Amino acid sequence: MNTISDAVKEIIEKARKEESTTLNLREQGLTEIPEEVFTLKKLEYLNLTANQFTSIPENALKLSHIKSIDWDSNPLEEIRDVPGLGLDFNQFQKFKDKISWENVTGLTINLSKVIETSLLFAFWEKDFSNMKNLKALQISNGDIEIQKLTLPKSLEDLRLFKLNLRDISFLKELKELKELKELYL
Protein backbone atom coordinates (compact mmCIF):
# COMPACT_ATOMS: atom_id res chain seq x y z
CA MET A 1 0.00 0.00 0.00
CA ASN A 2 1.23 3.44 -0.94
CA THR A 3 1.73 5.88 1.92
CA ILE A 4 0.42 9.32 1.04
CA SER A 5 1.83 12.58 2.25
CA ASP A 6 0.11 14.89 4.70
CA ALA A 7 -0.22 17.43 1.87
CA VAL A 8 -2.21 14.92 -0.22
CA LYS A 9 -4.37 14.06 2.79
CA GLU A 10 -5.09 17.77 3.29
CA ILE A 11 -6.03 18.25 -0.37
CA ILE A 12 -8.43 15.30 -0.23
CA GLU A 13 -9.90 16.39 3.11
CA LYS A 14 -10.53 19.90 1.77
CA ALA A 15 -12.30 18.44 -1.28
CA ARG A 16 -14.41 16.24 1.01
CA LYS A 17 -15.45 19.16 3.25
CA GLU A 18 -16.28 21.36 0.25
CA GLU A 19 -18.04 18.49 -1.55
CA SER A 20 -15.91 19.38 -4.54
CA THR A 21 -16.50 17.87 -7.97
CA THR A 22 -12.79 18.21 -8.87
CA LEU A 23 -9.64 16.98 -7.19
CA ASN A 24 -6.15 18.00 -8.29
CA LEU A 25 -3.46 15.54 -7.19
CA ARG A 26 -1.01 16.61 -9.88
CA GLU A 27 2.71 16.02 -9.24
CA GLN A 28 2.31 14.29 -5.88
CA GLY A 29 4.54 11.26 -6.59
CA LEU A 30 1.57 8.88 -6.39
CA THR A 31 1.77 5.29 -7.63
CA GLU A 32 -1.73 4.37 -6.39
CA ILE A 33 -5.02 6.18 -6.02
CA PRO A 34 -5.32 7.03 -2.32
CA GLU A 35 -8.18 5.16 -0.61
CA GLU A 36 -9.51 8.49 0.70
CA VAL A 37 -10.42 9.47 -2.89
CA PHE A 38 -13.08 6.74 -2.94
CA THR A 39 -14.99 8.52 -0.15
CA LEU A 40 -15.57 11.60 -2.35
CA LYS A 41 -19.05 10.82 -3.65
CA LYS A 42 -19.50 14.04 -5.66
CA LEU A 43 -16.13 13.78 -7.40
CA GLU A 44 -16.37 14.03 -11.21
CA TYR A 45 -12.87 15.08 -12.33
CA LEU A 46 -9.64 13.68 -10.92
CA ASN A 47 -6.28 15.08 -12.01
CA LEU A 48 -3.46 12.56 -11.55
CA THR A 49 -1.15 14.23 -14.07
CA ALA A 50 2.62 13.88 -13.67
CA ASN A 51 2.67 11.26 -10.93
CA GLN A 52 4.41 7.86 -11.06
CA PHE A 53 1.63 5.55 -12.30
CA THR A 54 2.96 2.78 -14.55
CA SER A 55 -0.54 1.39 -15.07
CA ILE A 56 -4.10 2.42 -14.40
CA PRO A 57 -4.92 0.70 -11.11
CA GLU A 58 -7.80 -1.75 -10.96
CA ASN A 59 -9.42 0.28 -8.21
CA ALA A 60 -9.92 3.09 -10.76
CA LEU A 61 -12.88 1.00 -11.94
CA LYS A 62 -14.54 1.70 -8.57
CA LEU A 63 -14.76 5.38 -9.53
CA SER A 64 -17.78 4.83 -11.74
CA HIS A 65 -19.24 8.29 -10.99
CA ILE A 66 -16.10 10.01 -12.30
CA LYS A 67 -16.38 11.64 -15.72
CA SER A 68 -12.64 12.04 -16.32
CA ILE A 69 -9.29 11.07 -14.82
CA ASP A 70 -6.18 12.77 -16.20
CA TRP A 71 -3.28 10.32 -16.50
CA ASP A 72 -1.07 12.41 -18.77
CA SER A 73 2.66 12.69 -18.06
CA ASN A 74 2.68 9.44 -16.07
CA PRO A 75 5.12 6.70 -17.16
CA LEU A 76 2.28 4.34 -18.15
CA GLU A 77 3.48 0.96 -19.39
CA GLU A 78 0.01 -0.56 -19.62
CA ILE A 79 -3.52 0.80 -19.72
CA ARG A 80 -7.08 -0.17 -18.91
CA ASP A 81 -9.79 0.77 -21.36
CA VAL A 82 -12.07 2.70 -19.03
CA PRO A 83 -14.34 5.68 -19.72
CA GLY A 84 -12.99 9.12 -18.92
CA LEU A 85 -9.35 8.70 -19.92
CA GLY A 86 -7.25 11.85 -20.00
CA LEU A 87 -3.99 11.13 -21.83
CA ASP A 88 -1.09 12.97 -23.38
CA PHE A 89 -0.46 12.58 -27.10
CA ASN A 90 2.47 10.17 -26.72
CA GLN A 91 0.45 7.94 -24.39
CA PHE A 92 -2.43 8.01 -26.84
CA GLN A 93 -0.13 6.98 -29.69
CA LYS A 94 1.33 4.17 -27.58
CA PHE A 95 -2.05 2.74 -26.53
CA LYS A 96 -4.43 3.77 -29.33
CA ASP A 97 -4.90 0.18 -30.50
CA LYS A 98 -5.68 -0.99 -26.96
CA ILE A 99 -8.38 1.52 -26.04
CA SER A 100 -11.74 2.62 -27.32
CA TRP A 101 -11.30 6.17 -28.56
CA GLU A 102 -14.75 7.00 -27.18
CA ASN A 103 -13.26 6.55 -23.70
CA VAL A 104 -10.77 9.41 -24.22
CA THR A 105 -12.25 12.60 -22.76
CA GLY A 106 -9.05 14.62 -22.41
CA LEU A 107 -5.96 15.04 -24.55
CA THR A 108 -2.81 17.03 -23.84
CA ILE A 109 -0.50 17.78 -26.74
CA ASN A 110 2.80 19.23 -25.56
CA LEU A 111 4.43 19.95 -28.90
CA SER A 112 7.93 19.96 -27.44
CA LYS A 113 7.41 16.36 -26.26
CA VAL A 114 5.78 14.94 -29.38
CA ILE A 115 8.09 12.15 -30.45
CA GLU A 116 7.18 12.15 -34.15
CA THR A 117 5.73 15.31 -35.67
CA SER A 118 4.46 13.37 -38.68
CA LEU A 119 2.29 11.27 -36.34
CA LEU A 120 0.74 14.43 -34.93
CA PHE A 121 -0.17 15.77 -38.38
CA ALA A 122 -1.54 12.40 -39.51
CA PHE A 123 -3.57 12.12 -36.30
CA TRP A 124 -4.92 15.66 -36.60
CA GLU A 125 -5.92 15.33 -40.22
CA LYS A 126 -7.25 11.76 -40.18
CA ASP A 127 -7.97 10.39 -36.71
CA PHE A 128 -8.89 13.38 -34.56
CA SER A 129 -12.47 13.39 -35.79
CA ASN A 130 -12.94 9.90 -34.28
CA MET A 131 -12.58 11.26 -30.75
CA LYS A 132 -16.31 11.75 -30.22
CA ASN A 133 -16.25 12.28 -26.44
CA LEU A 134 -13.28 14.63 -26.14
CA LYS A 135 -14.19 17.36 -23.64
CA ALA A 136 -10.77 18.84 -22.82
CA LEU A 137 -7.92 19.66 -25.20
CA GLN A 138 -4.64 21.29 -24.22
CA ILE A 139 -1.97 22.27 -26.75
CA SER A 140 1.27 23.88 -25.63
CA ASN A 141 4.89 24.72 -26.40
CA GLY A 142 4.60 24.92 -30.10
CA ASP A 143 6.80 25.92 -32.93
CA ILE A 144 5.19 23.34 -35.19
CA GLU A 145 3.14 24.95 -37.93
CA ILE A 146 -0.28 23.85 -36.76
CA GLN A 147 -1.84 27.07 -37.98
CA LYS A 148 -2.48 25.24 -41.25
CA LEU A 149 -4.80 22.84 -39.47
CA THR A 150 -8.48 23.26 -38.66
CA LEU A 151 -10.45 21.98 -35.72
CA PRO A 152 -12.45 18.84 -36.51
CA LYS A 153 -16.25 19.06 -36.35
CA SER A 154 -16.20 16.29 -33.73
CA LEU A 155 -14.90 18.82 -31.19
CA GLU A 156 -18.13 20.77 -31.05
CA ASP A 157 -18.73 19.37 -27.51
CA LEU A 158 -15.32 20.54 -26.26
CA ARG A 159 -15.70 22.28 -22.89
CA LEU A 160 -12.10 23.14 -22.01
CA PHE A 161 -9.51 24.38 -24.47
CA LYS A 162 -6.04 25.49 -23.30
CA LEU A 163 -3.51 26.87 -25.74
CA ASN A 164 0.02 28.03 -25.18
CA LEU A 165 1.20 28.75 -28.71
CA ARG A 166 2.90 31.60 -30.50
CA ASP A 167 0.42 31.66 -33.37
CA ILE A 168 -3.25 30.99 -32.75
CA SER A 169 -4.57 32.42 -35.99
CA PHE A 170 -5.80 28.98 -37.01
CA LEU A 171 -8.55 29.19 -34.41
CA LYS A 172 -11.19 30.81 -36.58
CA GLU A 173 -13.39 27.81 -35.76
CA LEU A 174 -13.71 28.70 -32.06
CA LYS A 175 -17.17 30.11 -32.63
CA GLU A 176 -18.28 26.58 -33.59
CA LEU A 177 -17.45 25.24 -30.11
CA LYS A 178 -20.94 25.72 -28.64
CA GLU A 179 -20.23 23.84 -25.37
CA LEU A 180 -16.94 25.64 -24.63
CA LYS A 181 -16.96 26.80 -21.00
CA GLU A 182 -13.25 27.54 -20.47
CA LEU A 183 -10.72 28.94 -22.93
CA TYR A 184 -7.13 29.70 -21.94
CA LEU A 185 -4.82 31.41 -24.44
C-alpha positions as CSV (number, residue, x, y, z in Angstrom):
1,M,0.0,0.0,0.0
2,N,1.2,3.4,-0.9
3,T,1.7,5.9,1.9
4,I,0.4,9.3,1.0
5,S,1.8,12.6,2.3
6,D,0.1,14.9,4.7
7,A,-0.2,17.4,1.9
8,V,-2.2,14.9,-0.2
9,K,-4.4,14.1,2.8
10,E,-5.1,17.8,3.3
11,I,-6.0,18.3,-0.4
12,I,-8.4,15.3,-0.2
13,E,-9.9,16.4,3.1
14,K,-10.5,19.9,1.8
15,A,-12.3,18.4,-1.3
16,R,-14.4,16.2,1.0
17,K,-15.5,19.2,3.2
18,E,-16.3,21.4,0.3
19,E,-18.0,18.5,-1.5
20,S,-15.9,19.4,-4.5
21,T,-16.5,17.9,-8.0
22,T,-12.8,18.2,-8.9
23,L,-9.6,17.0,-7.2
24,N,-6.1,18.0,-8.3
25,L,-3.5,15.5,-7.2
26,R,-1.0,16.6,-9.9
27,E,2.7,16.0,-9.2
28,Q,2.3,14.3,-5.9
29,G,4.5,11.3,-6.6
30,L,1.6,8.9,-6.4
31,T,1.8,5.3,-7.6
32,E,-1.7,4.4,-6.4
33,I,-5.0,6.2,-6.0
34,P,-5.3,7.0,-2.3
35,E,-8.2,5.2,-0.6
36,E,-9.5,8.5,0.7
37,V,-10.4,9.5,-2.9
38,F,-13.1,6.7,-2.9
39,T,-15.0,8.5,-0.2
40,L,-15.6,11.6,-2.3
41,K,-19.1,10.8,-3.6
42,K,-19.5,14.0,-5.7
43,L,-16.1,13.8,-7.4
44,E,-16.4,14.0,-11.2
45,Y,-12.9,15.1,-12.3
46,L,-9.6,13.7,-10.9
47,N,-6.3,15.1,-12.0
48,L,-3.5,12.6,-11.5
49,T,-1.2,14.2,-14.1
50,A,2.6,13.9,-13.7
51,N,2.7,11.3,-10.9
52,Q,4.4,7.9,-11.1
53,F,1.6,5.5,-12.3
54,T,3.0,2.8,-14.6
55,S,-0.5,1.4,-15.1
56,I,-4.1,2.4,-14.4
57,P,-4.9,0.7,-11.1
58,E,-7.8,-1.8,-11.0
59,N,-9.4,0.3,-8.2
60,A,-9.9,3.1,-10.8
61,L,-12.9,1.0,-11.9
62,K,-14.5,1.7,-8.6
63,L,-14.8,5.4,-9.5
64,S,-17.8,4.8,-11.7
65,H,-19.2,8.3,-11.0
66,I,-16.1,10.0,-12.3
67,K,-16.4,11.6,-15.7
68,S,-12.6,12.0,-16.3
69,I,-9.3,11.1,-14.8
70,D,-6.2,12.8,-16.2
71,W,-3.3,10.3,-16.5
72,D,-1.1,12.4,-18.8
73,S,2.7,12.7,-18.1
74,N,2.7,9.4,-16.1
75,P,5.1,6.7,-17.2
76,L,2.3,4.3,-18.2
77,E,3.5,1.0,-19.4
78,E,0.0,-0.6,-19.6
79,I,-3.5,0.8,-19.7
80,R,-7.1,-0.2,-18.9
81,D,-9.8,0.8,-21.4
82,V,-12.1,2.7,-19.0
83,P,-14.3,5.7,-19.7
84,G,-13.0,9.1,-18.9
85,L,-9.3,8.7,-19.9
86,G,-7.2,11.8,-20.0
87,L,-4.0,11.1,-21.8
88,D,-1.1,13.0,-23.4
89,F,-0.5,12.6,-27.1
90,N,2.5,10.2,-26.7
91,Q,0.4,7.9,-24.4
92,F,-2.4,8.0,-26.8
93,Q,-0.1,7.0,-29.7
94,K,1.3,4.2,-27.6
95,F,-2.1,2.7,-26.5
96,K,-4.4,3.8,-29.3
97,D,-4.9,0.2,-30.5
98,K,-5.7,-1.0,-27.0
99,I,-8.4,1.5,-26.0
100,S,-11.7,2.6,-27.3
101,W,-11.3,6.2,-28.6
102,E,-14.7,7.0,-27.2
103,N,-13.3,6.6,-23.7
104,V,-10.8,9.4,-24.2
105,T,-12.3,12.6,-22.8
106,G,-9.1,14.6,-22.4
107,L,-6.0,15.0,-24.6
108,T,-2.8,17.0,-23.8
109,I,-0.5,17.8,-26.7
110,N,2.8,19.2,-25.6
111,L,4.4,19.9,-28.9
112,S,7.9,20.0,-27.4
113,K,7.4,16.4,-26.3
114,V,5.8,14.9,-29.4
115,I,8.1,12.2,-30.5
116,E,7.2,12.2,-34.1
117,T,5.7,15.3,-35.7
118,S,4.5,13.4,-38.7
119,L,2.3,11.3,-36.3
120,L,0.7,14.4,-34.9
121,F,-0.2,15.8,-38.4
122,A,-1.5,12.4,-39.5
123,F,-3.6,12.1,-36.3
124,W,-4.9,15.7,-36.6
125,E,-5.9,15.3,-40.2
126,K,-7.3,11.8,-40.2
127,D,-8.0,10.4,-36.7
128,F,-8.9,13.4,-34.6
129,S,-12.5,13.4,-35.8
130,N,-12.9,9.9,-34.3
131,M,-12.6,11.3,-30.7
132,K,-16.3,11.8,-30.2
133,N,-16.2,12.3,-26.4
134,L,-13.3,14.6,-26.1
135,K,-14.2,17.4,-23.6
136,A,-10.8,18.8,-22.8
137,L,-7.9,19.7,-25.2
138,Q,-4.6,21.3,-24.2
139,I,-2.0,22.3,-26.8
140,S,1.3,23.9,-25.6
141,N,4.9,24.7,-26.4
142,G,4.6,24.9,-30.1
143,D,6.8,25.9,-32.9
144,I,5.2,23.3,-35.2
145,E,3.1,25.0,-37.9
146,I,-0.3,23.8,-36.8
147,Q,-1.8,27.1,-38.0
148,K,-2.5,25.2,-41.2
149,L,-4.8,22.8,-39.5
150,T,-8.5,23.3,-38.7
151,L,-10.4,22.0,-35.7
152,P,-12.4,18.8,-36.5
153,K,-16.2,19.1,-36.3
154,S,-16.2,16.3,-33.7
155,L,-14.9,18.8,-31.2
156,E,-18.1,20.8,-31.0
157,D,-18.7,19.4,-27.5
158,L,-15.3,20.5,-26.3
159,R,-15.7,22.3,-22.9
160,L,-12.1,23.1,-22.0
161,F,-9.5,24.4,-24.5
162,K,-6.0,25.5,-23.3
163,L,-3.5,26.9,-25.7
164,N,0.0,28.0,-25.2
165,L,1.2,28.7,-28.7
166,R,2.9,31.6,-30.5
167,D,0.4,31.7,-33.4
168,I,-3.3,31.0,-32.8
169,S,-4.6,32.4,-36.0
170,F,-5.8,29.0,-37.0
171,L,-8.5,29.2,-34.4
172,K,-11.2,30.8,-36.6
173,E,-13.4,27.8,-35.8
174,L,-13.7,28.7,-32.1
175,K,-17.2,30.1,-32.6
176,E,-18.3,26.6,-33.6
177,L,-17.5,25.2,-30.1
178,K,-20.9,25.7,-28.6
179,E,-20.2,23.8,-25.4
180,L,-16.9,25.6,-24.6
181,K,-17.0,26.8,-21.0
182,E,-13.3,27.5,-20.5
183,L,-10.7,28.9,-22.9
184,Y,-7.1,29.7,-21.9
185,L,-4.8,31.4,-24.4
